[in-house]
Amino acid sequence: MTVFYLIGLVFFCWLLIKATSIVTGSLERLSKLLHLGQFAITSLLLAFATSIPELVVGVTAALEGRQSLSLGVILGSNIANLSLVVGAAAILGGTLSVAGQWVKMDIFSVFLSGVLPLILLMDGVLGRSDGLILLLVYVMYNYGVLKQKPADLSRPAGRFKLTILDHSGLPTTKTDKLFAWLFFGLALLIFSADMIVKIAVSLAQNLNAPILLIGMFLIAVGATLPELSIEARAIRQHKAGMVLGNLTGSIVVNSTLILGIVSLIAPIRLGAGKESYLLAAAVFGLMFLLFWGFIRSKKKLERWEGLALILVYFAFVLLEWGKT
């Protein structure tokens, strides 16, 4: 029975990624038709779009009363982004160069965003007030990003919402087709996320393992595939900035926006998987320190350093599953 659950989980994770691809492609083409700035498309929109799997699975799990699964997916995705995704990017690309300003400012903001929910969970509960704090941090982070780089936007940031709402000047057939694909992708996302949650619960019961671990590894790794796909394409195009921008943006979206929404729907309480959570929180901090240490001195991430991050991830997997 476990094998069938695993096959089902893999299939619906694949379906989730395909649905994400449809939604992301539709949003990108729609943004171009609406004449949004290139920075808005590649930085804010891209980071949000690649985190759609985590968002949909997290919200679905919260609505079904499985908030610990949401926490596991987010924490596991952040760890995977800092190790598997950026490590694979460094191995494939050879070397990832990092701008000095990015090291000084962005890495600090991302670290604070990543550890904030962990700090708020020190009392064992991520409540609705904590969720509001996380959403506020997400808004402040994006405001800071837009404020720092106004030259990258072809339109003022204040007109972003107005431009999206007013699409009367666009060709009707193109927009109708794009919206049709967008709604189809969203429906597919919701369906596959619902199936993933149901299978994850059954698999956790069958393996007698905390559902937090199922989300942290099996679902989280699948949910980070869009980030890996985006970064592999960016490496082929020699755009290291897009790799790092998508990495940091995804961590911020996961830690603030998604966990904020989930905790507003239903507070997250640490239950049977508390020890696994504590180990994962420590590993996230270690991963970030390793990543920051690697790029701080030479302003680049080399291939052997990417391999080291991946090896630390697999050591983490062995430690977590060795306790169950």
C-alpha positions in Angstrom: 0.0 0.0 0.0 2.9 2.4 0.8 4.2 2.0 -2.8 0.8 3.0 -4.2 0.7 6.1 -1.9 4.3 7.1 -3.0 3.4 6.6 -6.7 0.2 8.7 -6.2 2.2 11.4 -4.4 4.8 11.6 -7.2 2.1 11.8 -9.8 0.1 14.6 -8.1 3.3 16.5 -7.4 4.1 16.3 -11.1 0.6 17.4 -11.9 1.0 20.3 -9.4 4.2 21.4 -11.2 2.5 21.2 -14.6 -0.4 23.3 -13.3 2.2 25.8 -11.9 3.8 26.0 -15.3 0.5 26.8 -16.9 -0.3 29.5 -14.3 3.2 31.0 -14.4 3.3 31.1 -18.2 -0.2 32.7 -18.3 0.8 35.3 -15.7 4.0 36.1 -17.6 2.3 36.5 -20.9 -0.5 38.5 -19.3 2.0 40.8 -17.6 3.7 41.5 -21.0 0.3 42.3 -22.6 -0.4 44.6 -19.7 3.0 46.3 -20.2 4.2 45.7 -16.6 7.9 46.5 -15.9 10.5 43.8 -16.5 11.5 43.9 -12.8 8.0 43.3 -11.7 7.8 40.3 -13.9 11.2 38.7 -13.1 11.5 39.5 -9.4 8.2 40.0 -7.7 6.0 37.9 -10.0 8.5 35.1 -10.6 9.3 34.6 -6.9 5.6 34.4 -6.1 4.8 32.2 -9.1 7.5 29.6 -8.2 6.0 29.4 -4.7 2.5 28.7 -5.9 2.8 25.0 -5.1 3.7 25.7 -1.5 0.9 28.3 -1.2 -1.8 26.0 -2.6 -0.7 22.9 -0.6 -0.4 25.1 2.5 -3.8 26.7 2.3 -5.5 23.3 1.3 -3.8 21.6 4.3 -4.9 24.4 6.7 -8.5 24.2 5.4 -8.5 20.5 6.0 -7.1 20.9 9.6 -3.5 19.7 8.7 -1.6 22.8 9.6 1.6 20.9 10.6 1.7 19.6 7.0 1.8 23.3 5.8 4.6 24.0 8.3 6.6 21.0 7.1 6.2 21.9 3.4 7.4 25.5 4.0 10.3 24.7 6.3 11.4 21.8 4.0 11.1 24.0 0.9 13.3 26.7 2.4 15.9 24.2 3.4 15.8 22.6 0.0 16.1 26.0 -1.7 19.3 26.8 0.3 20.8 23.4 -0.4 19.5 21.3 -3.3 18.3 24.2 -5.5 21.2 26.6 -5.1 23.7 23.8 -4.8 22.5 22.3 -8.1 22.7 25.7 -9.7 26.3 26.1 -8.6 27.2 22.7 -9.8 25.6 23.2 -13.2 26.9 26.7 -13.7 30.3 26.2 -12.2 30.4 29.5 -10.3 27.6 31.9 -9.2 28.8 35.4 -8.8 27.1 37.6 -6.2 26.9 41.4 -6.2 28.3 43.2 -3.1 25.2 45.1 -2.4 23.1 41.9 -2.5 25.4 40.4 0.2 25.1 43.4 2.5 21.3 44.1 2.2 19.2 41.4 0.6 20.8 38.4 2.5 20.2 40.1 5.8 16.5 40.9 4.9 16.0 37.3 3.7 17.6 35.8 6.8 15.3 37.9 9.1 12.2 36.8 7.0 13.3 33.2 7.2 13.8 33.1 11.0 10.9 35.3 12.0 8.3 32.5 11.9 10.7 30.2 13.8 11.0 32.9 16.5 7.2 33.4 16.6 6.8 29.6 17.0 9.0 29.5 20.2 5.8 29.4 22.3 4.6 26.4 20.3 1.9 28.3 18.4 1.8 30.4 15.3 -1.4 32.3 15.9 -3.5 34.8 13.8 -1.7 37.8 15.3 1.6 36.2 14.3 0.2 35.7 10.8 -0.6 39.4 10.6 3.0 40.2 11.6 4.3 37.9 8.8 2.0 39.5 6.2 3.1 42.9 7.3 6.8 41.9 6.9 6.0 40.6 3.4 4.5 43.9 2.4 7.4 45.9 3.8 9.9 43.6 2.1 8.3 44.1 -1.3 7.9 47.8 -0.7 11.7 48.0 0.0 12.5 46.0 -3.1 10.4 48.3 -5.3 11.8 51.4 -3.6 15.4 50.4 -4.1 15.1 49.7 -7.8 12.7 52.2 -9.4 14.8 52.5 -12.5 14.1 48.8 -13.3 10.4 49.5 -13.6 9.0 50.7 -16.9 5.9 52.0 -14.9 5.6 53.6 -11.5 5.0 51.1 -8.7 1.9 52.9 -7.7 0.2 52.1 -11.0 0.7 48.3 -10.7 -2.8 47.5 -9.4 -4.5 50.0 -11.7 -2.8 48.5 -14.8 -3.9 45.0 -13.9 -7.5 46.1 -13.4 -7.8 48.1 -16.5 -7.2 45.8 -19.5 -9.9 47.3 -21.8 -7.3 48.2 -24.5 -6.0 44.7 -25.0 -7.1 42.3 -27.8 -10.1 40.4 -26.5 -9.3 37.1 -28.0 -5.8 37.0 -26.5 -6.9 38.0 -23.0 -9.8 35.6 -23.1 -7.5 32.7 -24.0 -5.0 33.7 -21.4 -7.6 34.0 -18.7 -9.1 30.6 -19.7 -5.7 28.9 -19.4 -5.1 30.8 -16.1 -8.4 29.5 -14.6 -7.7 26.0 -15.9 -4.2 26.0 -14.3 -5.7 27.3 -11.0 -8.3 24.5 -11.0 -5.7 21.9 -11.7 -3.6 23.4 -8.8 -6.4 23.1 -6.3 -7.3 19.6 -7.3 -3.7 18.3 -7.2 -3.0 20.0 -3.9 -6.1 18.5 -2.4 -5.0 15.0 -3.5 -1.5 15.6 -2.2 -2.8 16.5 1.3 -5.1 13.4 1.4 -2.3 11.1 0.2 0.2 12.6 2.6 -2.1 12.0 5.6 -2.7 8.4 4.5 1.1 7.9 3.9 2.0 9.3 7.3 -0.5 7.0 9.0 0.8 4.0 7.0 4.4 4.7 7.8 3.6 5.7 11.4 5.6 8.9 10.8 4.7 12.6 11.7 2.9 14.3 8.9 5.4 17.2 9.4 8.1 14.9 8.0 6.1 13.9 4.9 5.6 17.6 4.1 9.2 18.5 4.9 10.7 16.0 2.5 8.4 14.3 0.0 6.2 17.2 -0.7 8.7 20.0 -0.2 11.2 18.6 -2.6 8.5 18.3 -5.3 7.3 21.8 -4.5 10.8 23.3 -5.2 11.0 21.9 -8.7 9.7 25.2 -10.2 12.6 27.1 -8.5 15.1 24.5 -9.9 13.6 24.8 -13.4 13.8 28.6 -13.3 17.4 28.6 -12.0 18.6 26.0 -14.5 17.2 28.2 -17.3 18.8 31.3 -15.8 22.2 29.5 -15.6 22.0 28.6 -19.3 21.4 32.3 -20.0 24.2 33.4 -17.7 21.9 35.3 -15.4 23.3 34.7 -11.9 21.2 37.6 -10.5 18.0 35.8 -11.5 19.1 32.6 -9.7 19.8 34.5 -6.4 16.8 36.8 -6.8 14.5 33.8 -7.2 16.1 32.0 -4.3 15.8 34.9 -1.9 12.3 35.8 -3.1 11.0 32.3 -2.7 12.3 32.1 0.9 10.6 35.4 1.7 7.3 34.4 0.1 7.3 31.0 1.9 8.2 32.3 5.3 6.0 35.4 5.4 3.2 35.4 2.9 2.3 31.7 2.9 2.8 31.0 6.6 1.0 34.2 7.3 -2.1 33.2 5.3 -2.0 29.6 6.7 -1.9 30.8 10.3 -4.8 33.3 9.6 -6.9 30.4 8.4 -6.0 28.1 11.3 -3.2 28.6 14.0 -0.3 26.2 13.6 0.5 24.2 16.7 3.6 22.1 17.3 2.4 18.6 18.1 3.9 15.2 17.8 6.6 16.4 15.3 8.1 19.0 17.7 11.6 17.3 17.8 11.6 17.1 14.0 10.7 20.8 13.8 13.4 21.8 16.2 16.1 19.9 14.2 14.8 21.4 10.9 14.8 24.9 12.4 18.5 24.4 13.5 19.4 23.0 10.0 17.8 26.0 8.3 20.0 28.3 10.4 23.0 26.2 9.7 22.3 26.2 5.9 21.9 29.9 5.9 25.2 30.5 7.8 27.0 28.1 5.4 25.5 29.8 2.3 26.3 33.3 3.7 29.9 32.2 4.7 30.6 30.7 1.2 29.5 33.9 -0.7 30.7 36.5 1.8 34.4 36.3 1.3 34.7 35.7 -2.5 31.4 37.1 -3.6 30.6 33.9 -5.4 29.4 30.3 -4.8 31.8 27.7 -6.3 30.9 24.2 -7.5 32.5 22.4 -4.5 30.5 24.7 -2.1 27.3 23.8 -3.9 28.1 20.1 -3.5 28.8 20.7 0.2 25.3 22.3 0.7 23.7 19.3 -1.0 25.6 16.8 1.2 24.5 18.7 4.3 20.9 18.3 3.1 21.2 14.6 2.7 22.8 14.3 6.2 19.8 16.2 7.5 17.5 13.7 5.8 19.3 10.8 7.4 19.1 12.4 10.8 15.4 13.1 10.6 14.3 9.7 9.3 16.7 8.0 11.6 14.6 9.2 14.5 11.4 7.7 13.2 
